[in-house]
Amino acid sequence: MFVVLIRTVLLYLFIIAGIRLLGKHQIGQLEPSELVLTLIIADLASVPMQDNGIPLLAGLIPIVVLLALSSIISTLCTRSIKFRALLCGRPSVVVENGQVVEAELRKNRLTLDELMEELRIQGYADFQSIKFALLETNGQLSVLPYAADKPVTAAQMGVSSQEIGLPVVLVSDGRLLEHNLKGAGYEHNWLEKQLAAHGLHSPRQAFLLTVDESGNTCCVPKKEGKK
């Protein structure tokens, strides 16, 4: 039992390290080759985990080969547009000028119901306001509305806006992040004043506390924080 535990932990850590090397892709953003790689690695790793009679290297070596092959393919994709198009395909225009391109739907085996579902998820009830809708190589739908249907920006309205920058988390679930506090250029006295302004006496009473580049704070007290 102990041997099985060790083998499982080693394989698990090894696969995590290998997948990290491939980049930060979400499951829904995987290219076809990456999805196949993920499925094969899962199958290869499960065999040594379950059968102690199979040497651990018998599972590790194929995984290493697949990860190396995937890295080579990724490098080729970044350097050659033709190779990437051959391996991953090209985006397909499924809606153009408010009209559904039926040939592209059939080519990608996408039903009209599925297309409308994806459009509704992105906030479009019909095709009339859509200039282009593209089915990307990872299966996601990108929608480009007509200029008249795009949300109005502050610049278009002539309204001045202030960049707030990336908020820095100072307190997370009651834990003070000292390095973030110092990195943002603040001291404990300032933190105590910010907590007091929200009716709190200790970082342990805050579920979340952030500060942006302008010094504006956002505080979410714990439900039991003020008790």
C-alpha positions in Angstrom: 0.0 0.0 0.0 2.8 2.4 0.9 4.5 1.7 -2.5 1.3 2.5 -4.3 1.1 5.8 -2.5 4.6 6.8 -3.3 4.2 5.8 -7.0 1.0 7.8 -7.2 2.5 10.9 -5.6 5.6 10.8 -7.8 3.5 10.4 -11.0 1.2 13.1 -9.9 4.0 15.6 -9.2 5.8 14.7 -12.4 2.7 15.2 -14.6 2.0 18.6 -12.9 5.6 19.7 -13.6 5.3 18.6 -17.2 2.0 20.2 -17.9 3.2 23.5 -16.3 6.0 23.5 -18.9 3.4 23.5 -21.7 1.9 26.8 -20.6 -1.3 28.0 -18.9 -4.2 26.9 -21.0 -7.6 26.2 -19.7 -9.4 23.0 -20.6 -11.7 24.8 -22.9 -8.8 26.5 -24.7 -6.8 23.4 -25.6 -6.0 22.8 -29.2 -6.8 19.4 -30.6 -3.2 18.1 -30.2 -3.1 19.4 -26.6 -6.3 17.7 -25.7 -5.1 14.4 -27.2 -1.9 14.7 -25.2 -3.8 15.3 -22.0 -5.9 12.2 -22.6 -3.0 9.9 -23.4 -0.9 11.1 -20.4 -3.9 10.4 -18.1 -4.1 6.9 -19.5 -0.4 6.2 -19.3 -0.2 7.4 -15.7 -3.1 5.4 -14.5 -1.5 2.0 -15.4 1.6 2.3 -13.2 -0.5 3.7 -10.4 -2.7 0.6 -10.3 -0.2 -2.2 -11.1 2.9 -2.5 -9.0 4.3 -5.1 -11.3 4.9 -2.4 -14.0 8.1 -0.5 -13.5 7.6 3.2 -12.7 9.9 4.1 -15.6 7.5 2.3 -18.0 5.0 5.0 -17.3 7.4 7.9 -17.0 9.4 7.4 -20.2 6.3 7.6 -22.6 5.1 10.7 -20.7 8.5 12.4 -21.1 8.5 11.5 -24.8 5.0 12.9 -25.3 5.8 16.1 -23.4 9.0 16.6 -25.4 7.0 16.0 -28.7 4.4 18.5 -27.6 7.1 21.1 -26.9 8.5 20.6 -30.3 5.1 20.9 -32.0 4.4 24.1 -30.0 7.7 25.6 -31.1 7.0 24.7 -34.8 3.5 26.2 -34.4 5.0 29.5 -33.2 7.5 29.6 -36.1 5.4 28.4 -39.0 1.9 29.6 -39.8 1.4 26.9 -42.3 2.3 24.1 -39.8 -0.1 25.6 -37.2 -2.9 25.8 -39.8 -2.3 22.2 -40.8 -2.2 20.9 -37.2 -4.8 23.2 -35.5 -6.9 24.4 -38.5 -8.1 28.0 -39.1 -10.9 30.1 -37.5 -14.2 29.7 -39.3 -16.5 32.6 -40.0 -20.0 31.3 -39.0 -21.8 34.6 -39.0 -21.1 37.4 -41.5 -22.9 40.7 -41.8 -25.8 39.4 -39.7 -26.2 36.2 -41.8 -25.4 32.7 -40.8 -22.8 31.0 -43.0 -24.4 27.6 -43.3 -21.5 26.0 -45.2 -19.1 26.7 -42.3 -21.6 25.4 -39.7 -21.8 22.1 -41.6 -18.0 22.0 -42.1 -17.5 22.4 -38.3 -20.5 20.1 -37.4 -22.0 23.0 -35.4 -25.8 23.0 -35.2 -27.8 26.2 -35.3 -29.1 25.6 -31.8 -25.5 25.4 -30.5 -24.5 28.6 -32.3 -27.5 30.4 -30.8 -26.7 29.1 -27.4 -23.2 30.4 -27.6 -24.4 33.8 -28.8 -26.9 34.0 -25.9 -24.1 33.2 -23.5 -22.3 36.3 -24.8 -25.4 38.5 -24.6 -26.7 38.4 -28.3 -30.3 37.3 -28.8 -30.1 37.4 -32.7 -27.7 37.8 -35.6 -28.8 41.3 -36.7 -26.2 43.1 -34.5 -23.3 40.8 -35.3 -20.8 41.8 -38.0 -18.7 38.7 -37.6 -18.8 35.6 -35.4 -15.8 33.3 -35.6 -15.4 29.8 -34.4 -11.8 29.7 -33.1 -9.5 26.7 -33.4 -10.0 25.9 -29.7 -13.8 25.7 -30.1 -14.6 29.0 -28.6 -16.8 31.6 -30.4 -15.6 35.1 -30.9 -18.3 37.7 -31.6 -17.6 41.1 -33.3 -20.7 43.3 -33.3 -21.4 46.2 -35.6 -19.8 49.5 -34.5 -23.2 50.9 -33.7 -23.9 48.1 -31.3 -20.7 48.2 -29.4 -20.7 49.5 -25.9 -19.8 53.2 -25.7 -16.4 53.9 -24.0 -15.5 56.8 -21.8 -13.1 58.1 -24.5 -16.0 58.2 -27.1 -18.2 60.2 -24.6 -15.4 62.6 -23.8 -15.4 61.6 -20.1 -12.1 61.6 -18.3 -11.3 58.3 -16.5 -8.6 57.4 -14.0 -6.6 54.3 -14.3 -6.8 52.4 -11.0 -4.1 49.9 -11.8 -4.0 46.3 -10.6 -5.4 45.9 -7.0 -3.0 44.4 -4.5 -4.4 41.9 -2.0 -3.3 42.9 1.5 -5.6 40.6 3.5 -6.8 37.2 2.3 -9.3 35.2 4.4 -8.1 36.9 7.6 -4.4 36.5 6.8 -2.2 39.6 6.4 0.1 39.4 3.4 3.2 41.2 4.8 5.1 41.2 1.5 2.2 42.7 -0.4 1.7 45.4 2.3 5.4 46.4 2.1 5.5 46.1 -1.6 2.6 48.6 -1.9 4.5 51.0 0.3 2.3 51.0 3.3 2.9 50.4 7.0 0.8 48.7 9.8 -0.4 52.1 11.0 -2.0 52.8 7.7 -3.5 49.3 7.6 -5.1 49.8 11.1 -6.7 53.0 9.9 -8.2 51.3 6.9 -9.6 48.5 9.0 -11.0 50.9 11.5 -12.7 52.9 8.7 -14.6 49.6 7.9 -15.4 48.9 11.6 -12.7 46.2 12.0 -10.0 45.9 14.6 -7.9 43.2 13.2 -6.9 41.7 9.8 -8.4 38.4 11.1 -11.9 40.1 10.8 -11.4 40.8 7.1 -12.2 38.3 4.4 -10.5 40.4 1.8 -8.8 43.8 1.7 -7.2 45.2 -1.5 -5.6 48.6 -2.4 -5.1 50.0 -5.9 -2.4 52.4 -7.2 -4.5 55.4 -6.2 -4.7 54.3 -2.6 -8.4 53.3 -2.8 -9.2 50.2 -0.7 -11.9 47.6 -1.0 -12.8 45.6 2.2 -15.0 42.6 2.5 -15.5 41.8 6.2 -16.0 38.2 7.4 -19.6 37.5 8.3 -18.5 36.9 11.9 -15.9 39.7 11.7 -17.8 42.4 13.5 -19.1 40.2 16.3 
